[in-house]
């Protein structure tokens, strides 16, 4: 049996350039992996040509889709796959993409095929827009529909407080409601901040073109964001939501926020104790 980690991702920027001929939106986004938040996938060969996934049930199972795509390409036998789910769904953290990309890596290891990640890219592209990023788990500027990667190197580490409402948003709904407005972005400032370990510049430069659409669809998210900003001046959103986040040098918490309202809608945690507090997902 082998284990593969599927890391969540965080958008530090998300610019929507426009709609492409294939129907997808053209994006430019700086994405980074969250090293302390990941699903675990356990793989074990079986005697059939079928794949069995246990541990967490979701509709339109991305793990099975990745497994059969891999099998068709490399003519392997089947496997039993057990998922330990920690990344919440409909969160803008690429939980499904992380799992399916980890499935490609895990099966390659399980069957001892020694397949380079560059070769697995073609399968990852068929699975979804975030899958190539999740295949590598390296900070990158992602363009196209998210599948074209330009890796970036930096040594900057900072704390992240993730605030995941118990309600979610569908990516297609957020994009359908999007009103594209041409405006200046701060992508170069974000890159400068990461390379110079400048937390203040980073916090002031993070942006997400999907935020306005998400807040319009889900007024509760707007309320939660405003409550967080009573304690922290900046509150950001990852992907298409609904995860909001705050960054800082020291450990962050939400102790001063009005929990009378928030406890009804939030799963609160720092990255380090997400596992402990999210077992009910």
MIMI-615711 format. One record per residue: residue number from 1; residue in three letters; z negated, x negated, y of N, C-alpha, C, O, CB in turn. Coordinates in steps of 0.02 Angstrom, whole numbers. Each point is the difference from the previous one (the first is absolute). Glycine has a CB too. Example, Ala and Ser with C-alpha at 12.3 -4.5 7.8 and 13.67 -1.06 7.14 Angstrom:
BEGIN
NODE    n  res    n_zz    n_xx    n_yy   ca_zz   ca_xx   ca_yy    c_zz    c_xx    c_yy    o_zz    o_xx    o_yy   cb_zz   cb_xx   cb_yy
NODE    1  Ala    -390    -660    -284       0      45      59       0     -45      60     -33     -52      -1     -29     147     -58
NODE    2  Ser      98     -77     112      -3     -42      59     -37      39      55      -8     -25      55     116     -34     -87
***
This chain:
BEGIN
NODE    n  res    n_zz    n_xx    n_yy   ca_zz   ca_xx   ca_yy    c_zz    c_xx    c_yy    o_zz    o_xx    o_yy   cb_zz   cb_xx   cb_yy
NODE    1  Unk       0     -42     -60       0      42      60       0     -44      62     -34     -51       3     -28     143     -65
NODE    2  Unk     100     -72     112       1     -36      64     -17      48      56       7      61      -7      78    -144     -37
NODE    3  Unk    -107      55     100     -16      41      59      40     -24      60       9     -60      11    -125      81     -56
NODE    4  Unk     140      26      84      38     -15      60     -31      38      58     -15      60      -6     121     -80     -61
NODE    5  Unk    -116     -13     124     -27      33      59      56      26      44      51     -32      10    -152     -44     -14
NODE    6  Unk      90     137      30      48      32      45     -33       8      68     -42      44       9     100      18    -105
NODE    7  Unk     -40    -105     143     -35      -4      64      26      53      50      60      13       4     -79    -136     -24
NODE    8  Unk     -26     152      58      18      44      55      32     -41      56     -11     -60       5     -82     141     -35
NODE    9  Unk     132     -47      72      30     -34      57     -24      33      64     -23      57       1     124     -88     -68
NODE   10  Unk     -96      -7     122     -19      25      66      57     -14      48      26     -56       1    -149      37     -24
NODE   11  Unk     142      68      62      51      -9      52     -34     -23      64     -41      36      28     116      52     -80
NODE   12  Unk     -57    -147      77     -23     -22      65      49      21      55     -18       2      59     -40     -99    -113
NODE   13  Unk     119     112      34      49      29      46      46      43     -41      10     -12     -60     -17     -87     140
NODE   14  Unk      36     149     -49      50      42     -33      46      29      53     -18      46      36     -62     -18    -132
NODE   15  Unk     139     -56     100      50      22      48      55      37     -36      28     -26     -48     -54     -71     124
NODE   16  Unk      41     158     -54      55      39     -28      60      -8      46       0      23      57     -79      61    -111
NODE   17  Unk     130    -118      29      59     -16      42      48      59       4      27      14      53     -39    -134     -85
NODE   18  Unk      22     154     -24      46      57      -2      14      19     -71     -31     -26     -47      82      -9     155
NODE   19  Unk      -4      80    -118      18      23     -66      64     -34     -23      48      -6      38    -103     117     -16
NODE   20  Unk      55    -133     -84      58     -35     -28      47      50     -35     -18      58     -10     -52    -163      -5
NODE   21  Unk     129      82      -3      50      42     -32     -24      27     -68      23      53     -22      66    -118      81
NODE   22  Unk    -134      28     -92     -24      21     -66     -56      51       4     -27      20     -51      60    -131       7
NODE   23  Unk     -52     132     105     -51      50       8     -70     -28      12     -44      36      23     112      36     -94
NODE   24  Unk     -77    -136      55     -65     -32      13      -5     -20      73      50     -10      34     -55     -31    -154
NODE   25  Unk     -57      35     144     -12     -26      67       0     -77      -2     -28     -30     -46     -38     134      77
NODE   26  Unk      96    -134      18      -2     -72       7     -66     -20      33     -17      26      53     144     -33     -46
NODE   27  Unk    -163     -39     -38     -66     -18      23      -5     -75      15      41     -40     -23     -88     134     -45
NODE   28  Unk      -3    -111     106     -22     -70       7     -76       2       1     -30      31      45     135     -66      20
NODE   29  Unk    -136       3    -113     -72       6      -7     -31     -66     -24      27     -33     -44     -14     155      19
NODE   30  Unk     -69    -140      55     -40     -55     -26     -51      29     -48     -41      42      19      57    -112      87
NODE   31  Unk     -14      48    -168     -46      25     -51     -38     -58     -31      26     -55      -9      50     152     -15
NODE   32  Unk    -139     -83       9     -43     -51     -32     -36      34     -59     -15      59       3      -1    -123     107
NODE   33  Unk       3      26    -163     -39      28     -56     -74       2      17     -25     -43      37     111       0    -119
NODE   34  Unk    -121      93      55     -73       4       7     -30     -30     -63       2      31     -53       3      73     128
NODE   35  Unk     -32    -163     -69     -19     -38     -60     -60      29     -37      -8     -13     -59      53     -87     115
NODE   36  Unk     -86     140     -22     -60      28     -33      10      72     -23     -47      30     -25     -21    -105      96
NODE   37  Unk     128     102     -64      12      69     -21      61       0     -46      56     -12      22    -106      59      85
NODE   38  Unk      39     -32    -171      55      -2     -47     -15      45     -60     -58      10     -19      87    -127      55
NODE   39  Unk      24     143     -66      -4      33     -65       4     -53     -54      26     -55      12      26     163      33
NODE   40  Unk     -76     -92    -104       7     -45     -58      41      35     -53     -12      58     -16     -98    -115      41
NODE   41  Unk     159      22     -53      41      27     -54      -8     -45     -61       8     -61       4      74     111      78
NODE   42  Unk     -99     -20    -138      -9     -36     -63      57      17     -47      15      59     -11    -142     -60      26
NODE   43  Unk     158     -50     -44      60       9     -42     -14     -25     -70     -30     -53     -11     104      40     112
NODE   44  Unk     -51      53    -150      -6     -19     -70      61      25     -38      19      58       7    -146     -55       0
NODE   45  Unk     157     -46     -47      59      20     -38     -19      55     -50     -55       1     -26     105    -116      40
NODE   46  Unk      -2     160     -27      -8      48     -55      59      -5     -48      45     -40      10    -111     118      66
NODE   47  Unk      65     -38    -128      50      -6     -53      60      47      10      41       8     -44    -132     -41     -34
NODE   48  Unk      95      63     137      55      47      13      42     -26      59      -9     -56      24     -60     153     -68
NODE   49  Unk     115     -55      65      39     -16      60     -20      45      58      37       7      49      58     -44    -122
NODE   50  Unk    -154      67      68     -25      44      52     -54     -35      40     -32     -48     -23      59     148     -47
NODE   51  Unk     -37     -75     131     -54     -25      43     -51      56      10      18      57      13      61    -138      45
NODE   52  Unk    -142      63     -64     -55      48      10     -44     -25      56     -24     -57      -2      28      92    -120
NODE   53  Unk     -14       7     172     -42     -19      57     -64      42      -3       3      61      -5      98     -92      75
NODE   54  Unk    -158      -2     -65     -64      34      -1     -43     -23      59      16     -49      33     -10      60    -158
NODE   55  Unk     -60      25     137     -48     -20      51       4      40      64     -51      10      33      55    -121     -82
NODE   56  Unk      56     133      68       8      37      63      66      37      -4      53     -29     -12    -121     -55      78
NODE   57  Unk      66     149     -55      60      41      -5      26      18      69     -37      27      42      -2      19    -152
NODE   58  Unk     102     -60     122      34      21      61      68      29     -19      29     -19     -50     -90     -69     119
NODE   59  Unk      84     133     -27      67      28     -13      52     -52      19     -13     -44      41     -28     162     -20
NODE   60  Unk     100    -114     -52      54     -46      13     -24     -72      -7       5     -41      45      48     124      33
NODE   61  Unk     -80     -98    -138     -35     -62     -12      45     -62      13      48     -11     -36    -119      72     -48
NODE   62  Unk      53     -99     135      41     -58      19      -5     -56     -51      46     -40      -7     -63      70     126
NODE   63  Unk     -38     -33    -156      -9     -52     -51      49      11     -57      33     -47     -23    -154      36      54
NODE   64  Unk     126      73     -54      47      15     -55      71     -12      22      40     -26     -39    -119     111      -5
NODE   65  Unk      96     -67     105      68     -10      25      16     -75      -1      55     -19     -20     -63     122      93
NODE   66  Unk     -39    -144     -50      11     -72       1       6     -28     -71      41     -44     -14    -103      36     123
NODE   67  Unk      20      34    -154      -1     -26     -69      66      13     -35      27     -44     -33    -151      62      29
NODE   68  Unk     150      43      10      63      16     -35      60     -34      33      49     -17     -33     -98     126      -1
NODE   69  Unk      44    -120      99      53     -38      34       0     -72     -25      53     -29     -12     -63     103     114
NODE   70  Unk     -49    -103    -110      -6     -68     -26      26      -3     -72      36     -47     -18    -136      27      93
NODE   71  Unk      81      69    -116      21       0     -70      77       5      -6      30     -34     -42    -140      87      11
NODE   72  Unk     140     -11      72      72       7      -2      35     -66      18      52     -17     -29     -64     138      60
NODE   73  Unk     -16    -157      16      30     -63      23     -10     -56     -52      46     -39     -12     -66      74     130
NODE   74  Unk     -39     -38    -149     -17     -58     -41      -8      16     -75     -18     -43     -39     -37      -5     139
NODE   75  Unk      68     112    -118       1      19     -71     -66     -19     -36       2     -33     -52     123      20      53
NODE   76  Unk    -181      35      27     -65     -15     -30     -25      59     -40      28      55       2     -54    -133      93
NODE   77  Unk     -28      67    -132     -36      54     -32     -45      34      52       2     -18      59       1     -42    -172
NODE   78  Unk     -42     107      90     -44      37      45     -68     -34       9     -12     -54     -27      70     157      -7
NODE   79  Unk    -101     -70      73     -66     -28      13     -48      55      21      20      53      24      31    -162      10
NODE   80  Unk    -115      96     -45     -53      43      26     -24     -30      65     -16     -60       4     -18      99    -120
NODE   81  Unk      31       2     168     -19     -24      66     -59      41      24       2      61       3     117     -97      24
NODE   82  Unk    -173       2      -9     -59      34      26      -9     -18      74      -1     -59      18     -54      59    -132
NODE   83  Unk      49      51     155      -6      -9      72     -72      13      23     -29      52     -14     150     -19      28
NODE   84  Unk    -148     -81      22     -64      10      35      19       9      74      19     -47      34     -88     -24    -119
NODE   85  Unk      62     133     108      26      18      66     -53      -7      54     -54      30      -4     134      49     -51
NODE   86  Unk     -64    -119     106     -45      -9      56      34      15      67     -33      21      48     -29    -106    -114
NODE   87  Unk     127      75      70      37      14      61      12      75       4      30      28     -46      26    -144      45
NODE   88  Unk     -78     149      54       9      72       4      73      20       9      41     -40      22    -155      49      25
NODE   89  Unk     129      54     -64      68      26       7      11      27      70     -47      15      36      48      13    -158
NODE   90  Unk      62     -24     141      20      27      66     -41     -33      55     -28      35      43      62      74     -96
NODE   91  Unk     -36    -175      52     -43     -37      45      36     -49      45     -30     -27      47     -58      39    -131
NODE   92  Unk     153     -24      72      35     -51      38     -17     -70     -21      11     -48      37      -8     126      57
NODE   93  Unk     -30     -85    -155     -21     -66     -26      43     -23     -58     -15     -51     -31    -101      77      67
NODE   94  Unk     170      10     -51      49     -18     -52     -31      -2     -70      18     -43     -40      43     -23     126
NODE   95  Unk    -107     111    -100     -31       1     -66      49      10     -57      -4     -36     -50     -97      80     105
NODE   96  Unk     146       3     -49      50      12     -52      48     -58      -7      17     -20     -56     -27     141      77
NODE   97  Unk      32    -149      35      46     -57      -2     -34     -62     -29      31     -38     -38      29      84     137
NODE   98  Unk    -124     -55     -82     -37     -57     -28      -5       5     -76       7     -49     -35     -72      41     142
NODE   99  Unk      52      69    -132      -7      10     -72      66     -12     -37       1     -34     -52     -92     116      74
NODE  100  Unk     145     -56       5      64      -7     -35      25     -73       3      31     -23     -47      -3     143      74
NODE  101  Unk     -40    -154      29      19     -71       4     -43     -42     -47      24     -47     -31      13      64     150
NODE  102  Unk    -101      -1    -123     -44     -35     -46      21      12     -72     -10     -43     -43     -84      52     125
NODE  103  Unk     122      49     -96      26      16     -67      57     -47     -18       3     -24     -57     -37     144      71
NODE  104  Unk      78    -133      32      55     -48     -13     -27     -69     -16      21     -32     -48      53      98     125
NODE  105  Unk    -121     -89     -36     -29     -67     -12     -38      -1     -66       5     -48     -39     -14      29     163
NODE  106  Unk     -30      72    -137     -41       3     -60      41       1     -64     -17     -35     -48     -68      93     114
NODE  107  Unk     138     -19     -67      42       3     -60      37     -66     -12       9     -20     -57       4     143      75
NODE  108  Unk       7    -155      36      33     -66      -8     -48     -49     -32      21     -40     -43      51      62     144
NODE  109  Unk    -135     -20     -82     -50     -44     -30     -16      21     -72      -6     -42     -44     -42      21     157
NODE  110  Unk      41      87    -123     -18      25     -67      50     -21     -52     -19     -22     -55     -36     119     108
NODE  111  Unk     119     -92     -37      53     -17     -48      23     -73       7      49     -20     -31     -13     140      33
NODE  112  Unk     -73    -158      38      12     -72       6      73     -16      16      32     -41     -33    -126      21     -47
NODE  113  Unk     120      55     131      71      -7      16      14     -51      56      57     -18      11     -43     135     -47
NODE  114  Unk     -67    -139      70       9     -52      51      54      19      51      44     -40      14     -81     -46     -98
NODE  115  Unk      32     147     110      50      24      48     -24     -17      71     -55      19      18      90      75     -97
NODE  116  Unk       5    -128     119     -21     -15      69      -3      64      41      38      47     -12      13    -161       3
NODE  117  Unk     -95     115      59      -7      59      43      66      16      35      15      59      12    -136     -86       4
NODE  118  Unk     160     -24       0      64      12      34      45      44     -43      37      42      27     -47    -153      31
NODE  119  Unk       8     102    -123      40      42     -45     -27      71      -4      38      48      -4      -7    -150     -62
NODE  120  Unk     -98     109      68     -31      66      -3      11      40      64     -11      61       1     -74    -108     -79
NODE  121  Unk     106      13     131      13      35      63      49      59      -9      -9      52      30     -12    -159      31
NODE  122  Unk      72      98    -102      51      52      -7     -31      64     -29      19      55      21      69    -144     -37
NODE  123  Unk    -134      81     -31     -34      59     -27     -47      29      52      -5      61       7      13    -108    -123
NODE  124  Unk     -43       4     153     -47      23      51      36      42      53     -27      49      24     -45    -150     -45
NODE  125  Unk     132      80      39      38      37      51      17      71     -23       4      46      40      43    -154       1
NODE  126  Unk     -37     116    -106      15      67     -27     -61      45       1       6      61      -2      81    -112     -70
NODE  127  Unk    -146      22      75     -62      39      -6     -25      27      66     -32      53       1       3    -122     -99
NODE  128  Unk      42      34     153     -25      26      64       3     -52      55      12     -59     -12     -85     135     -51
NODE  129  Unk      61     -54     125       8     -42      58     -51     -56       5      15     -54      25      33     152      32
NODE  130  Unk    -110     -86     -79     -53     -50       5      -5     -45     -62     -42     -45      -2     -19     123      76
NODE  131  Unk     102     -65    -124     -10     -33     -64      14     -75       0     -33     -38     -35      63     146     -17
NODE  132  Unk      19    -129      91      15     -72       2     -59     -37      32     -20     -53     -25     144      76      33
NODE  133  Unk    -152       5      46     -59     -31      29     -57      -2     -50     -33     -52      -7      68      93     120
NODE  134  Unk     -47      14    -148     -55       2     -49      12     -45     -60     -47     -19     -35      24     135      72
NODE  135  Unk      86    -132     -49      16     -46     -55     -27     -70      15     -25     -34     -45     128     101      19
NODE  136  Unk     -99     -88      89     -20     -68      19     -72      -4      26     -34     -50     -11     152      28      38
NODE  137  Unk    -142      76       7     -67      -1      28     -10     -58      49     -51     -36      -3       9      91    -101
NODE  138  Unk      90     -65     148      -4     -52      50      17      30      68      44      43       5     -14    -133     -89
NODE  139  Unk     -65      68     136      13      25      68      73     -10      17      29     -53     -14    -146      28      48
NODE  140  Unk     148      76      -4      71      -4      13      21      48      55     -33      50      14      52     -82    -133
NODE  141  Unk      36      15     151      35      47      43      50      37     -45      44     -32     -29     -57     -41     136
NODE  142  Unk       6     138    -112      41      40     -45      51      40      41     -19      35      47     -76     -28    -132
NODE  143  Unk     158     -12      68      53      34      37      42      41     -48     -15       6     -59      16     -96     146
NODE  144  Unk      54     119     -60      39      47     -40     -41      64      -9     -27      26      49      88    -120    -109
NODE  145  Unk     -66     118      -1     -46      56     -13     -68     -27     -23     -43      38     -23     140      37      -7
NODE  146  Unk    -105    -141      37     -63     -33     -19       9     -50     -56     -48     -34     -19     -11     135      55
NODE  147  Unk     120    -106     -63      12     -41     -59      23     -71      15       4     -42     -45      24     147     -14
NODE  148  Unk     -12    -119     123      22     -68      19     -60     -36      30     -29      22      49     148      17     -28
NODE  149  Unk    -138     -96     -52     -61     -35      18      14     -68      32      42     -38     -24    -100      97     -69
NODE  150  Unk      22     -72     147      -2     -66      30     -74     -21       1     -38      23      42     144      -3      30
NODE  151  Unk    -126     -63    -118     -70     -17      -8     -26     -39      60      36     -39      31     -21      38    -155
NODE  152  Unk     -79      13     141     -32     -35      55     -63     -33     -26     -35      27     -44      81      55     129
NODE  153  Unk     -62    -141     -59     -58     -38     -21     -51      -3      56      16     -15      57      56     -53    -135
NODE  154  Unk    -135      81      60     -55      -8      48     -65      -4     -40      -3      21     -58      66      42     149
NODE  155  Unk    -114     -92     -60     -65      -9     -33     -54      46      28     -59      -7     -16      91    -111      -7
NODE  156  Unk     -12     164      65     -47      44      35     -29      52     -47      36      36     -34      27     -53     141
NODE  157  Unk    -130      20    -110     -33      52     -39     -43      43      47     -33     -27      45      32     -47    -149
NODE  158  Unk       2     139      94     -40      44      42     -24      59     -42      30      17     -51      34     -51     154
NODE  159  Unk    -118      66     -80     -27      57     -35      39      63      18      22       9      56    -136     -63     -58
NODE  160  Unk     120      98     -47      35      64      10     -45      56     -24     -26      -2     -56     139     -53      43
NODE  161  Unk    -123     105      55     -35      60     -20      52      55     -11      35      19      47    -140     -52      18
NODE  162  Unk     111      57    -126      47      53     -16     -35      67       2     -54       8     -29     122     -86     -42
NODE  163  Unk     -37     127     104     -27      67       3      52      47     -29      50      14      33    -122     -41      69
NODE  164  Unk      60      51    -162      49      42     -35     -25      73      -2     -47      15     -37      85    -114     -33
NODE  165  Unk      -8     143     109     -17      71      -6      13      26     -70      44     -26     -36     -18      42     157
NODE  166  Unk     -62      34    -142       9      29     -66      64      41      -4      22      19     -54    -145     -17      38
NODE  167  Unk     153      13      74      66      32      -1      53     -55       9     -14     -53      27     -33     162      21
NODE  168  Unk     107     -95     -72      54     -48       3      60      27      39      -1      57      24     -37    -105    -132
NODE  169  Unk      89       7     114      63      19      30      56     -25     -44      -4     -55     -27     -45      53     143
NODE  170  Unk     102      41    -123      59     -21     -37      45     -41      47      13      21      56     -20      80    -133
NODE  171  Unk      30    -157      53      43     -44      40      61      38      27      19      -8      57     -59     -91    -124
NODE  172  Unk      70     140      23      61      35      21     -14      48      57      43      11      43       2     -21    -160
NODE  173  Unk    -105      40     118     -17      47      54     -10     -37      66      21      25      53     -74      51    -137
NODE  174  Unk      22    -134      81     -11     -39      61      66     -24      29      11       3      61    -123     -40    -104
NODE  175  Unk     158      14       0      65     -22      25      42      59      25      36      -7      49     -40     -89    -130
NODE  176  Unk      -2     153      48      39      59      21     -22      24      70      40      27      38     -27       7    -159
NODE  177  Unk     -76     -44     137     -28      22      64       8     -54      55     -18      12      58     -63      60    -121
NODE  178  Unk     107    -130      44       3     -57      46      50      11      55      56      23     -12     -89     -97     -82
NODE  179  Unk      13      57     155      46      -2      57       7     -73      21     -47     -30      26      13     148      13
NODE  180  Unk      92    -146     -52      11     -71      13       7     -12      75      44      28      33      11     -42    -146
NODE  181  Unk     -99     -28     139       1     -18      71      10     -75       5     -40     -39     -27     -35     137      58
NODE  182  Unk     127    -118       3      12     -72      10     -51     -28      49      -4      23      57     128      -7     -81
NODE  183  Unk    -161     -66       2     -50     -30      44     -13     -72     -22      18     -20     -56     -71     132      77
NODE  184  Unk      23    -150      23     -16     -69     -16     -54      -3     -54     -44      44      -2      75     -80     119
NODE  185  Unk     -28     -14    -160     -51      -8     -51     -33     -67       8      22     -42      40      41     117    -119
NODE  186  Unk    -116     -85      40     -41     -61       7       5     -44     -61     -48     -36     -15     -29      99      89
NODE  187  Unk     132     -63    -110       3     -36     -63     -10     -75      11     -33     -33     -41     109     121      -5
NODE  188  Unk     -47    -116      99      -9     -71      13     -72     -17      18     -25     -53     -18     144      47      56
NODE  189  Unk    -152      52      -3     -70     -10      17     -44       1     -63     -48     -38      -5      68      90     117
NODE  190  Unk      -2      -9    -160     -38       3     -63       8     -65     -38     -49     -27     -26      64     152      21
NODE  191  Unk      46    -151       2      12     -63     -35     -38     -58      34     -28     -43     -34     141      85      -1
NODE  192  Unk    -113     -42     101     -37     -51      37     -75       5     -15     -33     -51      -9     120      52      99
NODE  193  Unk    -113      61     -91     -71      10     -14     -19     -24     -69     -52     -32      -9      53     130      86
NODE  194  Unk      41     -84    -126     -15     -20     -69       1     -76      -7     -42     -28     -35      92     135      -6
NODE  195  Unk      -4    -139      74       7     -73      -6     -52     -38      41     -15     -58     -14     136      75      -6
NODE  196  Unk    -149      17      72     -49     -33      43     -71      26     -10     -45     -16      38     135      -1      45
NODE  197  Unk     -99      57    -136     -67      29     -14     -29      37      60     -59      -7      15      40     -86     -97
NODE  198  Unk      61     131     116     -20      35      61     -11      74     -16      47      40       1      18    -122      71
NODE  199  Unk    -128     100     -86     -16      68     -20      12      51      56      25      55     -13    -108    -102     -67
NODE  200  Unk      65      28     141       8      47      56      74      16      12      18      57      10    -123    -103      41
NODE  201  Unk     146      -6     -52      72      11       9      28      42     -57      41      44      12     -32    -153      49
NODE  202  Unk     -31      97    -122      23      39     -57     -18      73       9      42      44      -9     -53    -144     -65
NODE  203  Unk     -52     113      91     -25      69       7      39      37      55      14      59      -7    -128     -96     -31
NODE  204  Unk     131       2      91      36      31      56      75       9     -14      34      36      35    -118     -86      42
NODE  205  Unk     109      16    -129      72      -1     -13      22      46     -57      59      18      -4     -58    -134      47
NODE  206  Unk     -47     134     -88      17      42     -57      30      66      24     -26      31      47     -66     -84    -115
NODE  207  Unk     145      76      35      30      64      18      32      32     -61      14     -33     -50       7      -8     167
NODE  208  Unk     -10     106    -113      29      38     -55      38      60      29     -30      46      27     -63     -82    -106
NODE  209  Unk     159      35      72      42      53      28     -10      67     -36      20      52      26      63    -138       5
NODE  210  Unk    -115      86     -89     -11      62     -36     -65      35      20     -13      57     -20      77    -105     -74
NODE  211  Unk    -105      15     134     -65      27      17       4      67      35     -35      47     -19      -7    -163      28
NODE  212  Unk      85     122      42       5      62      38      20      59     -45     -26      55       6      56    -121      97
NODE  213  Unk      17      53    -149      21      52     -46     -56      22     -46     -10      60     -11     125    -106      16
NODE  214  Unk    -153      -2     -31     -55      16     -45     -54      39      36     -28      48     -28      53    -152     -38
NODE  215  Unk     -42      85     127     -51      35      38      21      71      17     -41      45       3       3    -154      44
NODE  216  Unk     102     119     -36      26      67      16      -4      45     -61     -16      59       6      92    -108      81
NODE  217  Unk     -60      22    -145      -2      40     -61     -71      17     -20     -14      55     -22     120    -109     -15
NODE  218  Unk    -152       6      45     -68       8     -25     -50     -10      57     -22     -56      13      58      16    -127
NODE  219  Unk     -55      95     150     -46      -6      57     -68     -29     -18     -33     -31      42      91     128       8
NODE  220  Unk     -79     -88    -113     -65     -29     -20       2     -77       5     -50     -31      16      31     129     -93
NODE  221  Unk      78    -127      64       7     -72       5      -9     -23      72     -30     -52      13     107      53    -113
NODE  222  Unk     -51      39     147      -8     -17      71     -74       2      19     -24     -42      37     139      89     -13
NODE  223  Unk    -150       3     -49     -71       5      16     -39     -59     -28     -41     -30      34      51     155     -34
NODE  224  Unk       4    -143     -62     -35     -56     -31      15     -64      38     -46     -40      12      53      96    -124
NODE  225  Unk      55     -67     131      19     -59      38     -39      -3      66     -24     -54      19     139      56     -72
NODE  226  Unk    -120      54      87     -36       0      64     -74     -14      -9     -31     -32      42     114     113       2
NODE  227  Unk    -112     -58    -100     -71     -13     -14     -11     -74     -15     -50     -30      22      37     146     -66
NODE  228  Unk      59    -146       7      -6     -71     -15       4     -42      63     -35     -49       9      85      69    -122
NODE  229  Unk      -6       1     159      11     -38      61     -57       6      49      -1     -34      51     121      50     -68
NODE  230  Unk    -169      28       3     -61       1      40     -43     -61     -15     -41     -21      41      44     147     -38
NODE  231  Unk       6    -155     -63     -38     -59     -20      43     -63       5     -24     -52      21     -46     122     -96
NODE  232  Unk     134     -64      55      46     -57       2      58      18      47      28      55      -5     -60     -92    -113
NODE  233  Unk      49      -9     161      52      16      50      68      10     -31      41      37      28    -106    -102      55
NODE  234  Unk      78      32    -139      66       5     -32      -7      27     -71     -41     -24     -39      83     -71     110
NODE  235  Unk      -2     145     -87       3      28     -67      74       7     -18      38      32      36    -149      30     -23
NODE  236  Unk     131     -90     -70      70      -3     -19      12      42     -63     -47      20     -33      57    -135      84
NODE  237  Unk      54     126     -67      18      37     -61      47     -43     -41      44     -34      27     -59     145      32
NODE  238  Unk       6    -110    -125      44     -37     -45      55      46     -27     -14      55     -22     -81    -132      -9
NODE  239  Unk     156      53      32      56      38     -29       7      68      30      -5       9      61     -11     -71    -165
NODE  240  Unk      27     112      61       6      69      23     -67      36      -3      -2      61       7     120     -60     -47
NODE  241  Unk    -173     -38      30     -66      29       0     -18      28     -69      40       0     -46     -27      26     167
NODE  242  Unk     -75      -1    -126     -46      15      54     -54     -53      11     -48      14      36      69     103     -60
NODE  243  Unk     -15    -176      -5     -50     -51       9       2     -27      71      51     -24      24     -44      -6    -145
NODE  244  Unk     -65      33     154     -10     -32      65     -38     -64     -12     -35      -7     -50      35     118     112
NODE  245  Unk       6    -159     -16     -38     -62     -10     -18     -32      66      31      10      51      28     -26    -159
NODE  246  Unk    -113     -23     103     -26     -39      56      -6     -72     -24     -18     -12     -58     -46     112     106
NODE  247  Unk      79    -148      -5      -6     -70     -19     -54     -34      42     -15      23      55     137     -26     -88
NODE  248  Unk    -152     -51       6     -52     -36      37     -17     -65     -35      21     -12     -56     -66     120      98
NODE  249  Unk       6    -149      -7     -22     -64     -28     -58       9     -48      -6     -34     -50      45     -24     154
NODE  250  Unk     -84     105     -87     -60      11     -39       7      63     -42      49      37       6    -118     -94      82
NODE  251  Unk      20      68    -132       1      61     -41      -2      62      44     -38       3      48     -20     -65    -142
NODE  252  Unk      98     110      76       7      61      41     -31      59     -36      -6       1     -61     112     -46     111
NODE  253  Unk    -127      94     -12     -28      61     -30      12      60      46      20      -8      57    -108     -60    -118
NODE  254  Unk      74     126      35       9      62      38     -66      35      11      -1      61       9     116     -50     -57
NODE  255  Unk    -169     -47      49     -66      31       1     -12      42      62     -41      47      -3       0    -142     -63
NODE  256  Unk      74      81     120     -13      37      62      47      59      11      -3      33      52     -39    -138      -4
NODE  257  Unk      85     118     -96      48      55       7     -31      65     -26     -43      -1     -44     139     -79      32
NODE  258  Unk     -75     135      40     -31      65     -16      18      22     -70      53      30     -12     -49       1     133
NODE  259  Unk     -48     -46    -169      14      15     -69      -4      74     -17      24      21     -52     -67    -133      25
NODE  260  Unk      14     152      70      -2      72     -13      70      26     -11      12      42     -43    -116     -31     113
NODE  261  Unk     151     -36     -30      70      18     -10      33     -45     -51      34      24     -46     -29      18     163
NODE  262  Unk     -14    -107    -110      40     -46     -39     -15       1     -74      45     -12     -40     -41     -58     140
NODE  263  Unk     -65      84    -120     -16       2     -71      40      52     -38      10      -5     -60    -124     -35      88
NODE  264  Unk     138      91       7      40      52     -32      71     -25     -15      34      28     -43    -103      59     103
NODE  265  Unk      89    -138     -26      71     -18      -4      13     -73     -17      57     -19     -12     -37     107      93
NODE  266  Unk     -72    -130     -81      12     -72      -6     -27     -31     -63     -51      22     -28      48     -25     150
NODE  267  Unk      36     -48    -143     -28     -49     -47      -8     -62      43      50     -29      22       4      79    -130
NODE  268  Unk    -115     -72     119     -11     -56      45     -19     -62     -39     -36       4     -50      -1      75     140
NODE  269  Unk      60    -137     -68     -20     -62     -32      31     -59      35      49       6      36     -60      54    -143
NODE  270  Unk     -18    -118      95      35     -62      15      41     -16     -62     -10      29     -53     -81     -71     134
NODE  271  Unk     136      -5     -75      41     -18     -57     -43     -23     -58      14      17     -58      79     -50     135
NODE  272  Unk    -146      -4     -63     -41     -29     -53     -36      51     -44     -11     -13     -59      -3     -84     133
NODE  273  Unk      -4     154     -46     -35      49     -42      40      64     -11     -28      52     -15     -80     -99      55
NODE  274  Unk     174      42     -31      43      57     -13      -7      24     -73      -4      60     -13      85    -102     100
NODE  275  Unk     -84      -4    -133      -4      16     -71     -61      44     -13       5      50     -36      53    -157       7
NODE  276  Unk    -114      89      57     -63      36     -12       3      71      27     -26      46     -31     -35    -155      35
NODE  277  Unk      93     118      53      -3      64      34      59      46     -15      -1      57      22     -63    -113      66
NODE  278  Unk     114      33    -123      61      39     -10      10      22     -73      56      16     -19      -6     -77     114
NODE  279  Unk    -102      62    -135       7      19     -70      21      73      -7      28      19     -51    -113    -104      21
NODE  280  Unk      73     125      81      16      71      -5      72      16      13      20      58      -5    -134     -36      37
NODE  281  Unk     154     -71     -14      71      13      15      37      24     -61      60      13       3     -63     -99      85
***
